[in-house]
Amino acid sequence: MAHPVTVLRDGTSIPSMGFGVGEHADIAAERYVTAALEAGFRLVDTARSYGNERGVGAALRRSGIPRDDVFLQSKLRGSDQGGQPAVRAALGRTLEALGTDHIDGYLIHWPLPRLGRFEESWEAILTLAEEGLVRAPGVSNFTLAHLDNLERRTSVLPLVNQVQSSPSVSRCYSVERMRARGVQAQAYSPLEHASGLHRTAALRSIADEVGATTAQVVLRWHLDAGRPFVVHSTSPARLREDLGAADVTLSPRQREVIDRFDHDEAHAVDPDEHHEM
Ligand SMILES: NC(=O)c1ccc[n+]([C@@H]2O[C@H](COP(=O)([O-])OP(=O)(O)OC[C@H]3O[C@@H](n4cnc5c(N)ncnc54)[C@H](OP(=O)(O)O)[C@@H]3O)[C@@H](O)[C@H]2O)c1
């Protein structure tokens, strides 16, 4: 099956299945991104705070895959939030490290409301997007209330909000509210860091029914709910397995079984409390 794509509010298509490189150093990141591109991933998610943009860029160049065939996503770190000069300089460092003249997805990593700079940072990213340096301006870990603040300040909502989402904390309520306003949720930690989902009897039984692995069942469940995701693995075999989620078919009953794992957002990371610099 062809890899699924998600069409954003402005018509931009992004791969629905992305590879998140995680907090590995440059050398390891280069190795893992190389494996992910070889497996077939065409969206790569990194962040300034992961400290591995140089490794990601090196992997992309080494792959020989045309730059425009890969959706490259990175994030503005907390200590770089601020007005136009600060954000422009931060994006410049990111582009230099990645070895590219534009970025596809550029997200404010965390709102950090106590810093009080996310609205002006958003305004600055919109200007960089108008100049063609950013294709799809977005945010990460923003609540509906934070999105309201952005809209009040600029009248423009992000195209993407990357949020924690998995069977235990699907955030289905806010994902739907975002969708209604044209903001596409992108799930991070979609497998809950593989923290034990594969031992869940109900998931194992669905996996047996459809002839797939539990990871594939969970990733397919995200796609069926209209949530593209960024998943991480250090294993080339598991990367291929994860992409195989595109070939899995779940019935409405099987999806409902997984929907019932949801414990609500109280169990998720609280973006108002999180500290990241
Ligand atoms: N915006 C944010 O604040 C934020 C926060 C966290 C993460 N993220 C992004 O989201 C990406 C993914 O999140 P994550 O790493 O936290 O969680 P995840 O993708 O849910 O889980 C990753 C774990 O799942 C395992 N795994 C992957 N495929 C598997 C399979 N088919 N079978 C069994 N285990 C499998 C991997 O182990 P192996 O390596 O052993 O395969 C790895 O330990 C990150 O790399 C990052 O890009 C963003």
Ligand as a Chemical Component Dictionary entry (heavy atoms), coordinates in Angstrom:
data_LIG
# 
_chem_comp.id                   LIG 
_chem_comp.type                 NON-POLYMER 
_chem_comp.pdbx_formal_charge   0 
_chem_comp.three_letter_code    LIG 
# 
loop_
_chem_comp_atom.comp_id 
_chem_comp_atom.atom_id 
_chem_comp_atom.alt_atom_id 
_chem_comp_atom.type_symbol 
_chem_comp_atom.charge 
_chem_comp_atom.model_Cartn_x 
_chem_comp_atom.model_Cartn_y 
_chem_comp_atom.model_Cartn_z 
_chem_comp_atom.pdbx_ordinal 
LIG N1  N1  N 0  6.975  17.367 20.888 1  
LIG C1  C1  C 0  7.392  16.775 21.985 2  
LIG O1  O1  O 0  7.419  17.363 23.071 3  
LIG C2  C2  C 0  7.818  15.342 21.916 4  
LIG C3  C3  C 0  7.954  14.590 23.095 5  
LIG C4  C4  C 0  8.332  13.242 22.975 6  
LIG C5  C5  C 0  8.556  12.694 21.731 7  
LIG N2  N2  N 1  8.436  13.459 20.597 8  
LIG C6  C6  C 0  8.712  12.904 19.247 9  
LIG O2  O2  O 0  8.017  11.680 19.099 10 
LIG C7  C7  C 0  8.920  10.657 18.690 11 
LIG C8  C8  C 0  8.448  9.292  19.143 12 
LIG O3  O3  O 0  8.108  9.307  20.509 13 
LIG P1  P1  P 0  8.726  8.337  21.619 14 
LIG O4  O4  O 0  10.046 7.827  21.209 15 
LIG O5  O5  O -1 8.609  9.096  22.893 16 
LIG O6  O6  O 0  7.659  7.184  21.726 17 
LIG P2  P2  P 0  7.140  5.964  20.804 18 
LIG O7  O7  O 0  7.453  6.211  19.381 19 
LIG O8  O8  O 0  5.741  5.750  21.231 20 
LIG O9  O9  O 0  7.976  4.736  21.345 21 
LIG C9  C9  C 0  9.296  4.499  20.978 22 
LIG C10 C10 C 0  9.659  3.120  21.520 23 
LIG O10 O10 O 0  8.854  2.160  20.861 24 
LIG C11 C11 C 0  9.644  1.078  20.461 25 
LIG N3  N3  N 0  9.093  0.559  19.201 26 
LIG C12 C12 C 0  8.959  1.199  18.010 27 
LIG N4  N4  N 0  8.387  0.398  17.101 28 
LIG C13 C13 C 0  8.140  -0.787 17.739 29 
LIG C14 C14 C 0  7.562  -2.013 17.339 30 
LIG N5  N5  N 0  7.126  -2.196 16.087 31 
LIG N6  N6  N 0  7.475  -3.020 18.250 32 
LIG C15 C15 C 0  7.927  -2.838 19.520 33 
LIG N7  N7  N 0  8.475  -1.692 19.960 34 
LIG C16 C16 C 0  8.580  -0.674 19.081 35 
LIG C17 C17 C 0  11.043 1.591  20.322 36 
LIG O11 O11 O 0  11.971 0.634  20.777 37 
LIG P3  P3  P 0  13.190 0.135  19.834 38 
LIG O12 O12 O 0  14.068 1.336  19.597 39 
LIG O13 O13 O 0  13.848 -0.917 20.665 40 
LIG O14 O14 O 0  12.545 -0.384 18.588 41 
LIG C18 C18 C 0  11.085 2.788  21.277 42 
LIG O15 O15 O 0  11.606 2.391  22.524 43 
LIG C19 C19 C 0  10.261 11.128 19.301 44 
LIG O16 O16 O 0  11.357 10.543 18.670 45 
LIG C20 C20 C 0  10.180 12.620 19.048 46 
LIG O17 O17 O 0  10.549 12.896 17.704 47 
LIG C21 C21 C 0  8.046  14.760 20.677 48 
# 
loop_
_chem_comp_bond.comp_id 
_chem_comp_bond.atom_id_1 
_chem_comp_bond.atom_id_2 
_chem_comp_bond.value_order 
_chem_comp_bond.pdbx_ordinal 
LIG N1  C1  SING 1  
LIG C1  O1  DOUB 2  
LIG C1  C2  SING 3  
LIG C2  C3  SING 4  
LIG C2  C21 DOUB 5  
LIG C3  C4  DOUB 6  
LIG C4  C5  SING 7  
LIG C5  N2  DOUB 8  
LIG N2  C6  SING 9  
LIG N2  C21 SING 10 
LIG C6  O2  SING 11 
LIG C6  C20 SING 12 
LIG O2  C7  SING 13 
LIG C7  C8  SING 14 
LIG C7  C19 SING 15 
LIG C8  O3  SING 16 
LIG O3  P1  SING 17 
LIG P1  O4  DOUB 18 
LIG P1  O5  SING 19 
LIG P1  O6  SING 20 
LIG O6  P2  SING 21 
LIG P2  O7  DOUB 22 
LIG P2  O8  SING 23 
LIG P2  O9  SING 24 
LIG O9  C9  SING 25 
LIG C9  C10 SING 26 
LIG C10 O10 SING 27 
LIG C10 C18 SING 28 
LIG O10 C11 SING 29 
LIG C11 N3  SING 30 
LIG C11 C17 SING 31 
LIG N3  C12 SING 32 
LIG N3  C16 SING 33 
LIG C12 N4  DOUB 34 
LIG N4  C13 SING 35 
LIG C13 C14 SING 36 
LIG C13 C16 DOUB 37 
LIG C14 N5  SING 38 
LIG C14 N6  DOUB 39 
LIG N6  C15 SING 40 
LIG C15 N7  DOUB 41 
LIG N7  C16 SING 42 
LIG C17 O11 SING 43 
LIG C17 C18 SING 44 
LIG O11 P3  SING 45 
LIG P3  O12 DOUB 46 
LIG P3  O13 SING 47 
LIG P3  O14 SING 48 
LIG C18 O15 SING 49 
LIG C19 O16 SING 50 
LIG C19 C20 SING 51 
LIG C20 O17 SING 52 
# 
